[in-house]
């Protein structure tokens, strides 16, 4: 559904999503990298388990919550990628202290 421009010449950065390597571009946010990856990466809501994808891309809706380098409840749309970043897709409710 999402595709990068063919003339995007930014340097690539490798991140890991649930242990799988994903190629991102310098300057991408985590959510942008996930959407562009082509992987079926969706968080699940706490009540119904409904799948959710990043929506607003500006920190309002909280549909992009992920765990980044061991810190949970991060809004992926607000965090730029860095080489070696470990991203886990959050399933269910937010956890306090993680």
KOLKETOR-202234 format. One record per residue: residue number from 1; residue in one letter; chain; x, y, z of N, C-alpha, C in turn. Coordinates in steps of 0.1 Angstrom, whole numbers, always signed. Atoms other than C-alpha are relative to their C-alpha. Layout:
BEGIN
martor: NUM&drengu: a&mimar: A&n.px: X&n.py: Y&n.pz: Z&ca.px: X&ca.py: Y&ca.pz: Z&c.px: X&c.py: Y&c.pz: Z
...
This chain:
BEGIN
martor: 1&drengu: x&mimar: A&n.px: +8&n.py: -12&n.pz: +0&ca.px: +0&ca.py: +0&ca.pz: +0&c.px: +9&c.py: +13&c.pz: +0
martor: 2&drengu: x&mimar: A&n.px: -9&n.py: -12&n.pz: +0&ca.px: +28&ca.py: +24&ca.pz: +8&c.px: +13&c.py: -3&c.pz: -7
martor: 3&drengu: x&mimar: A&n.px: -12&n.py: +2&n.pz: +8&ca.px: +58&ca.py: +29&ca.pz: -15&c.px: +9&c.py: +12&c.pz: +1
martor: 4&drengu: x&mimar: A&n.px: -10&n.py: -11&n.pz: +0&ca.px: +89&ca.py: +50&ca.pz: -14&c.px: +1&c.py: +5&c.pz: -14
martor: 5&drengu: x&mimar: A&n.px: -3&n.py: -6&n.pz: +13&ca.px: +97&ca.py: +74&ca.pz: -42&c.px: +13&c.py: -7&c.pz: -5
martor: 6&drengu: x&mimar: A&n.px: -11&n.py: +6&n.pz: +7&ca.px: +121&ca.py: +59&ca.pz: -67&c.px: +13&c.py: +8&c.pz: +2
martor: 7&drengu: x&mimar: A&n.px: -11&n.py: -9&n.pz: -1&ca.px: +144&ca.py: +89&ca.pz: -64&c.px: +4&c.py: +4&c.pz: +14
martor: 8&drengu: x&mimar: A&n.px: -4&n.py: -2&n.pz: -14&ca.px: +148&ca.py: +87&ca.pz: -26&c.px: +14&c.py: -4&c.pz: +2
martor: 9&drengu: x&mimar: A&n.px: -14&n.py: +3&n.pz: -1&ca.px: +185&ca.py: +89&ca.pz: -22&c.px: +6&c.py: +0&c.pz: +14
martor: 10&drengu: x&mimar: A&n.px: -5&n.py: +0&n.pz: -14&ca.px: +188&ca.py: +90&ca.pz: +16&c.px: +7&c.py: -13&c.pz: +3
martor: 11&drengu: x&mimar: A&n.px: -8&n.py: +12&n.pz: -4&ca.px: +212&ca.py: +66&ca.pz: +32&c.px: -10&c.py: -10&c.pz: +7
martor: 12&drengu: x&mimar: A&n.px: +8&n.py: +10&n.pz: -6&ca.px: +197&ca.py: +33&ca.pz: +44&c.px: +5&c.py: -3&c.pz: +14
martor: 13&drengu: x&mimar: A&n.px: -2&n.py: +3&n.pz: -14&ca.px: +195&ca.py: +23&ca.pz: +81&c.px: -7&c.py: -14&c.pz: +2
martor: 14&drengu: x&mimar: A&n.px: +6&n.py: +13&n.pz: -3&ca.px: +189&ca.py: -13&ca.pz: +93&c.px: -5&c.py: +1&c.pz: +14
martor: 15&drengu: x&mimar: A&n.px: +6&n.py: +2&n.pz: -13&ca.px: +165&ca.py: -17&ca.pz: +122&c.px: -6&c.py: -14&c.pz: +1
martor: 16&drengu: x&mimar: A&n.px: +5&n.py: +13&n.pz: -2&ca.px: +150&ca.py: -48&ca.pz: +137&c.px: -14&c.py: +1&c.pz: +5
martor: 17&drengu: x&mimar: A&n.px: +14&n.py: +0&n.pz: -4&ca.px: +112&ca.py: -54&ca.pz: +140&c.px: -3&c.py: -14&c.pz: +4
martor: 18&drengu: x&mimar: A&n.px: +3&n.py: +13&n.pz: -5&ca.px: +103&ca.py: -83&ca.pz: +162&c.px: +11&c.py: -10&c.pz: -4
martor: 19&drengu: x&mimar: A&n.px: -12&n.py: +8&n.pz: +4&ca.px: +138&ca.py: -97&ca.pz: +154&c.px: +3&c.py: -1&c.pz: -14
martor: 20&drengu: x&mimar: A&n.px: -2&n.py: +0&n.pz: +15&ca.px: +135&ca.py: -93&ca.pz: +116&c.px: +7&c.py: +13&c.pz: -4
martor: 21&drengu: x&mimar: A&n.px: -6&n.py: -12&n.pz: +5&ca.px: +158&ca.py: -69&ca.pz: +98&c.px: -9&c.py: +7&c.pz: -10
martor: 22&drengu: x&mimar: A&n.px: +9&n.py: -9&n.pz: +9&ca.px: +140&ca.py: -40&ca.pz: +81&c.px: +9&c.py: +12&c.pz: -4
martor: 23&drengu: x&mimar: A&n.px: -7&n.py: -11&n.pz: +5&ca.px: +156&ca.py: -14&ca.pz: +59&c.px: -8&c.py: +13&c.pz: +0
martor: 24&drengu: x&mimar: A&n.px: +6&n.py: -13&n.pz: -1&ca.px: +147&ca.py: +22&ca.pz: +67&c.px: +9&c.py: +10&c.pz: -7
martor: 25&drengu: x&mimar: A&n.px: -9&n.py: -11&n.pz: +5&ca.px: +160&ca.py: +55&ca.pz: +55&c.px: +2&c.py: +10&c.pz: +11
martor: 26&drengu: x&mimar: A&n.px: -4&n.py: -11&n.pz: -10&ca.px: +178&ca.py: +82&ca.pz: +75&c.px: -11&c.py: +10&c.pz: +0
martor: 27&drengu: x&mimar: A&n.px: +10&n.py: -10&n.pz: -1&ca.px: +152&ca.py: +106&ca.pz: +87&c.px: -14&c.py: -5&c.pz: +1
martor: 28&drengu: x&mimar: A&n.px: +13&n.py: +6&n.pz: -2&ca.px: +123&ca.py: +81&ca.pz: +88&c.px: -4&c.py: +0&c.pz: +14
martor: 29&drengu: x&mimar: A&n.px: +5&n.py: +3&n.pz: -14&ca.px: +102&ca.py: +78&ca.pz: +119&c.px: -2&c.py: -15&c.pz: +0
martor: 30&drengu: x&mimar: A&n.px: +2&n.py: +15&n.pz: -1&ca.px: +97&ca.py: +42&ca.pz: +132&c.px: -13&c.py: -3&c.pz: -8
martor: 31&drengu: x&mimar: A&n.px: +12&n.py: +3&n.pz: +7&ca.px: +61&ca.py: +43&ca.pz: +119&c.px: +1&c.py: +1&c.pz: -15
martor: 32&drengu: x&mimar: A&n.px: -2&n.py: -1&n.pz: +15&ca.px: +71&ca.py: +55&ca.pz: +84&c.px: +8&c.py: -12&c.pz: -5
martor: 33&drengu: x&mimar: A&n.px: -8&n.py: +12&n.pz: +4&ca.px: +97&ca.py: +27&ca.pz: +83&c.px: -8&c.py: -12&c.pz: +0
martor: 34&drengu: x&mimar: A&n.px: +9&n.py: +12&n.pz: +0&ca.px: +71&ca.py: +1&ca.pz: +93&c.px: -10&c.py: +0&c.pz: -11
martor: 35&drengu: x&mimar: A&n.px: +9&n.py: -1&n.pz: +11&ca.px: +46&ca.py: +13&ca.pz: +68&c.px: +7&c.py: -3&c.pz: -14
martor: 36&drengu: x&mimar: A&n.px: -7&n.py: +2&n.pz: +12&ca.px: +72&ca.py: +13&ca.pz: +40&c.px: +6&c.py: -14&c.pz: -1
martor: 37&drengu: x&mimar: A&n.px: -7&n.py: +13&n.pz: +0&ca.px: +86&ca.py: -21&ca.pz: +50&c.px: -8&c.py: -11&c.pz: -8
martor: 38&drengu: x&mimar: A&n.px: +8&n.py: +10&n.pz: +7&ca.px: +57&ca.py: -40&ca.pz: +34&c.px: -4&c.py: -12&c.pz: +9
martor: 39&drengu: x&mimar: A&n.px: +4&n.py: +10&n.pz: -9&ca.px: +55&ca.py: -62&ca.pz: +65&c.px: -14&c.py: +3&c.pz: +6
martor: 40&drengu: x&mimar: A&n.px: +13&n.py: -1&n.pz: -6&ca.px: +22&ca.py: -69&ca.pz: +81&c.px: +2&c.py: +2&c.pz: +15
martor: 41&drengu: x&mimar: A&n.px: -3&n.py: -3&n.pz: -14&ca.px: +31&ca.py: -51&ca.pz: +114&c.px: -12&c.py: +9&c.pz: +5
martor: 42&drengu: x&mimar: A&n.px: +12&n.py: -7&n.pz: -6&ca.px: +0&ca.py: -41&ca.pz: +134&c.px: +0&c.py: -2&c.pz: +15
martor: 43&drengu: x&mimar: A&n.px: +3&n.py: +2&n.pz: -14&ca.px: -6&ca.py: -35&ca.pz: +170&c.px: -14&c.py: -4&c.pz: +2
martor: 44&drengu: x&mimar: A&n.px: +14&n.py: +4&n.pz: -3&ca.px: -37&ca.py: -49&ca.pz: +186&c.px: -5&c.py: +8&c.pz: +12
martor: 45&drengu: x&mimar: A&n.px: +6&n.py: -7&n.pz: -11&ca.px: -61&ca.py: -30&ca.pz: +208&c.px: -2&c.py: -9&c.pz: +12
martor: 46&drengu: x&mimar: A&n.px: +1&n.py: +7&n.pz: -13&ca.px: -65&ca.py: -40&ca.pz: +245&c.px: -13&c.py: -7&c.pz: +2
martor: 47&drengu: x&mimar: A&n.px: +13&n.py: +5&n.pz: -2&ca.px: -102&ca.py: -45&ca.pz: +245&c.px: -5&c.py: -11&c.pz: -10
martor: 48&drengu: x&mimar: A&n.px: +6&n.py: +9&n.pz: +10&ca.px: -112&ca.py: -62&ca.pz: +213&c.px: +11&c.py: -8&c.pz: -8
martor: 49&drengu: x&mimar: A&n.px: -11&n.py: +6&n.pz: +8&ca.px: -78&ca.py: -72&ca.pz: +198&c.px: +0&c.py: +4&c.pz: -14
martor: 50&drengu: x&mimar: A&n.px: +1&n.py: -5&n.pz: +13&ca.px: -86&ca.py: -52&ca.pz: +167&c.px: +14&c.py: +4&c.pz: -5
martor: 51&drengu: x&mimar: A&n.px: -13&n.py: -5&n.pz: +5&ca.px: -56&ca.py: -46&ca.pz: +145&c.px: +0&c.py: +15&c.pz: -3
martor: 52&drengu: x&mimar: A&n.px: -1&n.py: -15&n.pz: +2&ca.px: -44&ca.py: -10&ca.pz: +142&c.px: +13&c.py: +3&c.pz: -7
martor: 53&drengu: x&mimar: A&n.px: -12&n.py: -5&n.pz: +7&ca.px: -19&ca.py: +8&ca.pz: +120&c.px: +2&c.py: +14&c.pz: +4
martor: 54&drengu: x&mimar: A&n.px: -2&n.py: -14&n.pz: -2&ca.px: -3&ca.py: +42&ca.pz: +124&c.px: -10&c.py: +8&c.pz: -8
martor: 55&drengu: x&mimar: A&n.px: +11&n.py: -7&n.pz: +7&ca.px: -30&ca.py: +67&ca.pz: +115&c.px: +3&c.py: +15&c.pz: -2
martor: 56&drengu: x&mimar: A&n.px: -1&n.py: -15&n.pz: +2&ca.px: -24&ca.py: +104&ca.pz: +122&c.px: +14&c.py: +4&c.pz: -3
martor: 57&drengu: x&mimar: A&n.px: -14&n.py: -3&n.pz: +3&ca.px: +14&ca.py: +103&ca.pz: +120&c.px: +5&c.py: +13&c.pz: +7
martor: 58&drengu: x&mimar: A&n.px: -5&n.py: -12&n.pz: -7&ca.px: +17&ca.py: +133&ca.pz: +144&c.px: -2&c.py: -1&c.pz: +15
martor: 59&drengu: x&mimar: A&n.px: +0&n.py: +1&n.pz: -14&ca.px: +13&ca.py: +119&ca.pz: +179&c.px: -14&c.py: +2&c.pz: +7
martor: 60&drengu: x&mimar: A&n.px: +13&n.py: -3&n.pz: -6&ca.px: -25&ca.py: +124&ca.pz: +185&c.px: -7&c.py: -13&c.pz: +3
martor: 61&drengu: x&mimar: A&n.px: +9&n.py: +11&n.pz: -1&ca.px: -41&ca.py: +90&ca.pz: +180&c.px: +5&c.py: -12&c.pz: +8
martor: 62&drengu: x&mimar: A&n.px: -6&n.py: +11&n.pz: -8&ca.px: -17&ca.py: +65&ca.pz: +198&c.px: -2&c.py: -14&c.pz: -7
martor: 63&drengu: x&mimar: A&n.px: +2&n.py: +13&n.pz: +6&ca.px: -24&ca.py: +38&ca.pz: +172&c.px: +14&c.py: -6&c.pz: -5
martor: 64&drengu: x&mimar: A&n.px: -14&n.py: +5&n.pz: +5&ca.px: +14&ca.py: +35&ca.pz: +165&c.px: +9&c.py: -4&c.pz: +12
martor: 65&drengu: x&mimar: A&n.px: -8&n.py: +4&n.pz: -11&ca.px: +25&ca.py: +24&ca.pz: +200&c.px: +8&c.py: -12&c.pz: -3
martor: 66&drengu: x&mimar: A&n.px: -10&n.py: +11&n.pz: +2&ca.px: +56&ca.py: +2&ca.pz: +199&c.px: +9&c.py: +0&c.pz: +12
martor: 67&drengu: x&mimar: A&n.px: -11&n.py: +0&n.pz: -9&ca.px: +84&ca.py: -9&ca.pz: +222&c.px: +12&c.py: +2&c.pz: -8
martor: 68&drengu: x&mimar: A&n.px: -13&n.py: -3&n.pz: +7&ca.px: +117&ca.py: +6&ca.pz: +212&c.px: +11&c.py: -1&c.pz: +9
martor: 69&drengu: x&mimar: A&n.px: -12&n.py: +2&n.pz: -8&ca.px: +150&ca.py: -6&ca.pz: +226&c.px: -4&c.py: -3&c.pz: +14
martor: 70&drengu: x&mimar: A&n.px: +4&n.py: +5&n.pz: -14&ca.px: +131&ca.py: -22&ca.pz: +256&c.px: -9&c.py: +10&c.pz: +7
martor: 71&drengu: x&mimar: A&n.px: +9&n.py: -9&n.pz: -7&ca.px: +110&ca.py: +9&ca.pz: +264&c.px: -14&c.py: +0&c.pz: -7
martor: 72&drengu: x&mimar: A&n.px: +13&n.py: +1&n.pz: +6&ca.px: +73&ca.py: +4&ca.pz: +258&c.px: -8&c.py: +13&c.pz: -1
martor: 73&drengu: x&mimar: A&n.px: +10&n.py: -11&n.pz: +2&ca.px: +44&ca.py: +27&ca.pz: +249&c.px: +6&c.py: +12&c.pz: -7
martor: 74&drengu: x&mimar: A&n.px: -6&n.py: -11&n.pz: +8&ca.px: +65&ca.py: +48&ca.pz: +225&c.px: -9&c.py: +2&c.pz: -12
martor: 75&drengu: x&mimar: A&n.px: +7&n.py: -3&n.pz: +12&ca.px: +47&ca.py: +65&ca.pz: +197&c.px: +10&c.py: +0&c.pz: -11
martor: 76&drengu: x&mimar: A&n.px: -9&n.py: +2&n.pz: +11&ca.px: +65&ca.py: +53&ca.pz: +166&c.px: +0&c.py: +11&c.pz: -10
martor: 77&drengu: x&mimar: A&n.px: +0&n.py: -11&n.pz: +10&ca.px: +54&ca.py: +83&ca.pz: +146&c.px: +8&c.py: +12&c.pz: +4
martor: 78&drengu: x&mimar: A&n.px: -8&n.py: -11&n.pz: -5&ca.px: +75&ca.py: +106&ca.pz: +168&c.px: +14&c.py: -3&c.pz: +2
martor: 79&drengu: x&mimar: A&n.px: -14&n.py: +4&n.pz: -3&ca.px: +107&ca.py: +86&ca.pz: +171&c.px: +7&c.py: -3&c.pz: -13
martor: 80&drengu: x&mimar: A&n.px: -8&n.py: +2&n.pz: +12&ca.px: +133&ca.py: +88&ca.pz: +143&c.px: +8&c.py: -13&c.pz: +2
martor: 81&drengu: x&mimar: A&n.px: -8&n.py: +12&n.pz: +0&ca.px: +151&ca.py: +55&ca.pz: +134&c.px: +15&c.py: +3&c.pz: +2
martor: 82&drengu: x&mimar: A&n.px: -14&n.py: +0&n.pz: -1&ca.px: +187&ca.py: +48&ca.pz: +143&c.px: +5&c.py: -14&c.pz: -3
martor: 83&drengu: x&mimar: A&n.px: -6&n.py: +13&n.pz: +3&ca.px: +210&ca.py: +20&ca.pz: +132&c.px: -1&c.py: -10&c.pz: +11
martor: 84&drengu: x&mimar: A&n.px: +0&n.py: +11&n.pz: -10&ca.px: +204&ca.py: -13&ca.pz: +151&c.px: -12&c.py: +1&c.pz: +9
martor: 85&drengu: x&mimar: A&n.px: +12&n.py: -2&n.pz: -8&ca.px: +171&ca.py: +0&ca.pz: +167&c.px: -8&c.py: -13&c.pz: +1
martor: 86&drengu: x&mimar: A&n.px: +8&n.py: +12&n.pz: -2&ca.px: +151&ca.py: -29&ca.pz: +182&c.px: -15&c.py: +5&c.pz: +3
martor: 87&drengu: x&mimar: A&n.px: +14&n.py: -4&n.pz: -1&ca.px: +113&ca.py: -24&ca.pz: +177&c.px: -8&c.py: -13&c.pz: +2
martor: 88&drengu: x&mimar: A&n.px: +10&n.py: +11&n.pz: -2&ca.px: +86&ca.py: -47&ca.pz: +190&c.px: -14&c.py: +5&c.pz: -1
martor: 89&drengu: x&mimar: A&n.px: +14&n.py: -5&n.pz: +2&ca.px: +50&ca.py: -44&ca.pz: +180&c.px: -7&c.py: -3&c.pz: +13
martor: 90&drengu: x&mimar: A&n.px: +7&n.py: +1&n.pz: -13&ca.px: +29&ca.py: -39&ca.pz: +211&c.px: -14&c.py: -7&c.pz: -3
martor: 91&drengu: x&mimar: A&n.px: +13&n.py: +7&n.pz: +1&ca.px: +0&ca.py: -63&ca.pz: +215&c.px: -8&c.py: +2&c.pz: +13
martor: 92&drengu: x&mimar: A&n.px: +9&n.py: -2&n.pz: -12&ca.px: -29&ca.py: -55&ca.pz: +238&c.px: +3&c.py: +13&c.pz: +8
martor: 93&drengu: x&mimar: A&n.px: -1&n.py: -12&n.pz: -8&ca.px: -28&ca.py: -31&ca.pz: +267&c.px: +14&c.py: +5&c.pz: +2
martor: 94&drengu: x&mimar: A&n.px: -13&n.py: -6&n.pz: -3&ca.px: +0&ca.py: -7&ca.pz: +276&c.px: +4&c.py: -5&c.pz: +14
martor: 95&drengu: x&mimar: A&n.px: -5&n.py: +5&n.pz: -13&ca.px: +22&ca.py: -19&ca.pz: +304&c.px: +8&c.py: +12&c.pz: +7
martor: 96&drengu: x&mimar: A&n.px: -7&n.py: -10&n.pz: -8&ca.px: +33&ca.py: +5&ca.pz: +331&c.px: +14&c.py: -5&c.pz: +4
martor: 97&drengu: x&mimar: A&n.px: -13&n.py: +3&n.pz: -4&ca.px: +70&ca.py: +6&ca.pz: +337&c.px: +8&c.py: -8&c.pz: -10
martor: 98&drengu: x&mimar: A&n.px: -8&n.py: +7&n.pz: +10&ca.px: +80&ca.py: -11&ca.pz: +305&c.px: +1&c.py: +9&c.pz: -12
